[in-house]
Amino acid sequence: SLGGYHQDLYHPTNEAYDILFENGWNFGAQSMNIGFNAGGFVIPENRASRIINSFFYGTDEFGLVVRNIKWLDVFPLEIVDIDQETEQFKLKFWPDIETKFIEDACFEYPLPPKDYQYEKLPQINRFIELISSNKTSEPEITQFLAKPENAFMLKMMFMGMEMYDEKECAWQSDKGRKPIKPDFFITGPNGFSDIIEFKLPDLKGKAIVGKINRETFSAEINSYISQTRSYEEYFEDPNNRAYVEEKYGLKVRYPKRVLVMGRRWMLSSDEWRALENDYRNITIRTYDDLIDGVVSQLYL
């Protein structure tokens, strides 16, 4: 039975709980009322209910489904027939409605505590929710990380002082080439920027293919690496470097190229480490590496 007032209610189905748990969703990240092994709600006919800032988790064929209710009032109505053309609606079981309106107009929406750790952990949970559905696209992931409140994730993971997203860089010596647009530039303490490129958490096939002693990255991963190779080529030209520094204030020279893709269980073998070493200035990180790396620093 749905109660009269709920704030910070978190309600996963059993299947959704399994996904959250397996992906490292932090159940101690914030103050909340959470239900485990619980069914759906029944709305009482003769009682008003209010839900504020609550999350409901389910699943579909693509993975996790997240529904966030910012504010919802449920209340019964009494309908009275006045005549053939007129009906009168009355609010029931919500006394002193005028006073309630005034209270709501002055309501302060609940915010997380200002403690740095517990201010950031819920944002990581939001990120885990996002990547737990196969319907999530690459732009949705990068747009989430580019928001000011979420920029700390890439800065902490890659020791960045500043972060810049989707800066279009036109070729200066070869005007006919299509401009490059890396997902992120991360500027380190030394003033130089590296490149971070995101691909989806789910790979289409095996990460490593080939026979024993002839292993290689799949065509999918090689295509991702080839894309970042054009970034490296771009910044080998001093005219391009000067253009980017003048237009965006970014110093880029011999940038490290970081690919974030897949999950740890997809890229965990010794062969993968050996193959990665064959590529110059390329580093591959999984989404689990990103999440665990940030969380570990929050608990220092």
C-alpha positions as CSV (number, residue, x, y, z in Angstrom):
1,S,0.0,0.0,0.0
2,L,1.4,3.4,-1.0
3,G,1.9,5.6,2.0
4,G,0.9,9.2,2.5
5,Y,4.4,10.7,2.0
6,H,7.6,9.3,0.4
7,Q,10.8,11.2,-0.1
8,D,14.1,9.6,-1.5
9,L,12.4,6.3,-2.1
10,Y,14.4,3.8,-4.2
11,H,12.5,0.8,-5.4
12,P,14.1,-1.8,-7.7
13,T,12.6,-5.0,-9.0
14,N,14.7,-8.1,-8.2
15,E,16.0,-8.2,-11.7
16,A,17.0,-4.5,-11.6
17,Y,18.7,-5.0,-8.2
18,D,20.9,-7.8,-9.7
19,I,22.0,-5.4,-12.5
20,L,22.7,-2.5,-10.1
21,F,24.7,-4.8,-7.7
22,E,26.7,-6.4,-10.5
23,N,27.6,-3.0,-11.9
24,G,28.9,-1.6,-8.6
25,W,25.9,0.7,-7.8
26,N,26.7,2.1,-4.4
27,F,23.9,1.4,-2.0
28,G,25.5,3.4,0.8
29,A,26.1,6.5,-1.3
30,Q,23.2,8.5,0.1
31,S,20.3,8.7,2.5
32,M,17.4,6.8,1.0
33,N,14.5,4.4,1.7
34,I,15.1,1.4,-0.4
35,G,12.9,-1.7,-0.9
36,F,14.3,-5.1,-1.6
37,N,12.4,-8.1,-2.9
38,A,9.3,-5.9,-3.0
39,G,6.4,-6.0,-5.4
40,G,4.4,-3.2,-6.9
41,F,2.4,-0.6,-5.1
42,V,-1.3,-0.5,-4.5
43,I,-2.8,3.0,-4.4
44,P,-5.5,3.3,-1.7
45,E,-8.8,4.6,-2.9
46,N,-9.4,6.8,0.1
47,R,-6.0,8.4,0.8
48,A,-3.8,11.0,-0.8
49,S,-0.1,10.2,-1.4
50,R,2.9,12.2,-2.3
51,I,6.2,11.0,-3.8
52,I,9.3,13.3,-4.0
53,N,12.7,12.7,-5.5
54,S,12.3,8.9,-5.9
55,F,13.7,6.3,-8.3
56,F,12.0,3.2,-9.6
57,Y,14.1,0.6,-11.4
58,G,13.0,-2.1,-13.7
59,T,14.4,-4.1,-16.7
60,D,13.6,-4.7,-20.3
61,E,15.3,-6.5,-23.2
62,F,18.0,-3.8,-23.3
63,G,18.9,-3.9,-19.6
64,L,18.2,-1.4,-16.8
65,V,15.2,0.9,-17.0
66,V,15.3,4.0,-14.6
67,R,12.3,6.1,-13.8
68,N,12.9,9.2,-11.6
69,I,9.8,10.9,-10.1
70,K,10.7,14.4,-9.0
71,W,7.2,15.2,-7.6
72,L,4.0,13.3,-7.8
73,D,0.7,13.8,-6.0
74,V,-2.0,11.1,-6.1
75,F,-5.4,11.9,-4.6
76,P,-9.0,10.7,-5.0
77,L,-11.6,12.9,-6.7
78,E,-15.3,12.8,-6.0
79,I,-17.4,13.6,-9.1
80,V,-20.9,14.9,-8.4
81,D,-23.5,15.3,-11.2
82,I,-25.1,18.7,-10.9
83,D,-27.3,18.4,-14.0
84,Q,-27.1,16.9,-17.4
85,E,-24.4,19.4,-18.6
86,T,-22.5,20.0,-15.4
87,E,-20.3,17.8,-13.1
88,Q,-18.6,19.0,-10.0
89,F,-15.2,17.7,-9.0
90,K,-14.2,17.7,-5.3
91,L,-10.9,16.9,-3.8
92,K,-11.3,14.3,-1.0
93,F,-9.1,13.3,1.9
94,W,-6.8,16.3,1.5
95,P,-7.9,18.8,4.2
96,D,-7.1,22.5,4.1
97,I,-6.0,22.6,0.5
98,E,-5.2,26.3,0.5
99,T,-2.7,25.9,3.3
100,K,-1.2,23.0,1.4
101,F,-0.7,25.1,-1.7
102,I,1.2,27.8,0.3
103,E,3.4,25.1,1.9
104,D,4.2,23.7,-1.5
105,A,5.0,27.1,-3.0
106,C,7.7,27.5,-0.3
107,F,9.0,23.9,-0.4
108,E,12.7,23.5,-0.6
109,Y,13.6,20.6,-2.9
110,P,15.9,18.1,-1.1
111,L,19.5,18.4,-2.0
112,P,22.4,16.0,-1.1
113,P,24.6,16.9,1.8
114,K,27.6,19.1,1.0
115,D,30.0,16.4,2.1
116,Y,32.2,16.0,-1.0
117,Q,32.2,12.2,-1.0
118,Y,28.4,11.8,-0.6
119,E,27.8,14.6,-3.0
120,K,29.7,12.7,-5.8
121,L,28.7,9.1,-5.1
122,P,25.1,9.6,-6.2
123,Q,26.4,11.0,-9.5
124,I,28.4,7.8,-10.1
125,N,25.2,5.8,-9.4
126,R,23.5,7.9,-12.1
127,F,26.3,7.0,-14.5
128,I,26.1,3.3,-13.7
129,E,22.3,3.5,-14.4
130,L,23.0,5.1,-17.8
131,I,25.5,2.5,-19.0
132,S,23.3,-0.4,-17.7
133,S,21.0,-0.2,-20.7
134,N,21.9,-1.3,-24.2
135,K,19.7,1.5,-25.6
136,T,22.1,4.1,-24.3
137,S,24.1,5.8,-27.1
138,E,27.6,7.1,-27.2
139,P,26.4,10.8,-27.3
140,E,24.2,10.2,-24.2
141,I,27.3,8.9,-22.3
142,T,29.6,11.8,-23.4
143,Q,26.9,14.4,-22.8
144,F,26.4,13.1,-19.3
145,L,30.1,13.2,-18.5
146,A,30.4,16.7,-20.0
147,K,27.9,18.2,-17.5
148,P,29.6,20.4,-14.9
149,E,28.3,18.3,-12.0
150,N,29.8,15.2,-13.6
151,A,33.2,16.5,-14.9
152,F,34.9,15.3,-11.7
153,M,34.8,11.7,-13.0
154,L,37.2,12.2,-15.9
155,K,39.3,14.8,-14.1
156,M,39.9,12.3,-11.2
157,M,40.4,9.3,-13.4
158,F,42.9,11.0,-15.7
159,M,44.5,13.5,-13.4
160,G,43.0,16.5,-15.2
161,M,43.0,20.1,-14.3
162,E,40.5,21.1,-17.0
163,M,38.2,19.2,-19.3
164,Y,37.0,20.2,-22.8
165,D,34.4,18.3,-24.8
166,E,33.8,18.0,-28.6
167,K,36.2,20.7,-29.8
168,E,36.1,20.7,-33.6
169,C,39.6,20.8,-35.0
170,A,40.0,21.8,-38.7
171,W,43.0,20.6,-40.7
172,Q,45.2,23.6,-41.6
173,S,47.5,22.1,-44.2
174,D,44.9,19.9,-45.9
175,K,41.7,21.9,-46.0
176,G,39.9,19.1,-47.8
177,R,40.0,16.7,-44.9
178,K,37.1,16.3,-42.5
179,P,37.7,18.0,-39.1
180,I,38.4,15.8,-36.1
181,K,36.2,16.1,-33.0
182,P,37.6,14.1,-30.1
183,D,35.1,13.4,-27.3
184,F,37.3,15.0,-24.6
185,F,40.5,16.9,-24.1
186,I,41.9,16.5,-20.6
187,T,44.5,19.1,-19.6
188,G,47.0,17.8,-17.1
189,P,49.0,19.7,-14.4
190,N,51.9,20.1,-17.0
191,G,49.6,22.2,-19.2
192,F,49.4,19.7,-22.1
193,S,46.2,17.9,-23.1
194,D,45.5,14.3,-23.8
195,I,42.6,12.8,-25.8
196,I,39.8,10.6,-24.3
197,E,37.5,8.8,-26.7
198,F,34.4,6.9,-25.6
199,K,32.8,3.8,-27.2
200,L,29.9,1.8,-26.0
201,P,30.1,-0.5,-23.0
202,D,28.9,-3.5,-25.0
203,L,31.2,-4.9,-27.7
204,K,29.6,-6.5,-30.8
205,G,31.8,-9.6,-30.6
206,K,35.0,-11.0,-29.0
207,A,37.6,-8.4,-28.1
208,I,40.5,-10.7,-29.2
209,V,40.4,-13.0,-32.2
210,G,42.9,-15.3,-34.0
211,K,44.7,-18.6,-33.3
212,I,47.1,-19.2,-30.4
213,N,50.2,-17.1,-30.7
214,R,48.5,-15.2,-33.5
215,E,46.0,-13.3,-31.4
216,T,44.9,-9.8,-32.5
217,F,42.3,-7.2,-31.6
218,S,39.0,-7.7,-33.3
219,A,38.1,-5.5,-36.4
220,E,35.7,-3.5,-34.1
221,I,38.5,-2.5,-31.7
222,N,41.0,-1.9,-34.6
223,S,38.5,0.5,-36.2
224,Y,38.3,2.4,-32.9
225,I,42.1,2.6,-32.7
226,S,42.3,3.7,-36.3
227,Q,40.0,6.6,-35.5
228,T,42.2,7.8,-32.7
229,R,45.3,7.4,-35.0
230,S,43.9,10.3,-37.1
231,Y,44.0,12.4,-33.9
232,E,47.6,11.6,-33.5
233,E,48.3,12.5,-37.1
234,Y,46.5,15.8,-36.7
235,F,48.7,17.0,-33.9
236,E,51.9,16.0,-35.7
237,D,51.4,19.1,-37.9
238,P,52.6,22.3,-36.2
239,N,50.0,24.3,-38.1
240,N,47.3,22.3,-36.5
241,R,48.8,22.6,-33.1
242,A,49.0,26.3,-33.4
243,Y,45.4,26.6,-34.6
244,V,44.0,24.6,-31.7
245,E,46.1,26.5,-29.2
246,E,45.0,29.9,-30.6
247,K,41.3,28.9,-30.9
248,Y,40.7,26.9,-27.8
249,G,43.8,27.6,-25.6
250,L,44.8,23.9,-25.7
251,K,48.4,22.8,-25.9
252,V,48.5,19.4,-27.5
253,R,51.8,17.7,-28.3
254,Y,52.3,13.9,-28.6
255,P,48.9,13.4,-26.9
256,K,48.1,10.1,-25.1
257,R,45.1,8.5,-26.6
258,V,42.7,6.8,-24.2
259,L,39.9,4.6,-25.4
260,V,37.1,3.9,-22.9
261,M,35.0,0.9,-24.0
262,G,33.6,-2.4,-22.9
263,R,33.5,-4.0,-19.5
264,R,36.3,-5.6,-17.5
265,W,35.2,-9.1,-18.2
266,M,35.5,-8.4,-21.9
267,L,39.1,-7.1,-21.8
268,S,40.7,-8.9,-18.9
269,S,43.1,-11.4,-20.5
270,D,46.9,-11.3,-20.5
271,E,46.8,-11.4,-24.3
272,W,44.9,-8.1,-24.3
273,R,47.7,-6.5,-22.2
274,A,50.3,-7.8,-24.6
275,L,48.4,-6.6,-27.6
276,E,47.8,-3.1,-26.2
277,N,51.5,-2.8,-25.7
278,D,52.0,-3.1,-29.5
279,Y,50.2,0.2,-30.1
280,R,52.0,3.5,-29.5
281,N,50.4,6.1,-27.3
282,I,47.1,4.1,-27.0
283,T,45.6,3.1,-23.7
284,I,42.4,1.1,-23.3
285,R,40.2,1.4,-20.2
286,T,36.9,-0.3,-19.4
287,Y,33.9,1.4,-17.9
288,D,34.6,-0.6,-14.7
289,D,38.2,0.9,-14.6
290,L,36.7,4.4,-14.8
291,I,34.1,3.8,-12.1
292,D,36.4,2.0,-9.7
293,G,39.2,4.4,-10.2
294,V,37.0,7.4,-9.3
295,V,35.3,5.7,-6.3
296,S,38.7,4.6,-4.9
297,Q,39.8,8.3,-4.9
298,L,36.6,9.4,-3.2
299,Y,37.4,7.1,-0.3
300,L,41.1,8.2,0.2
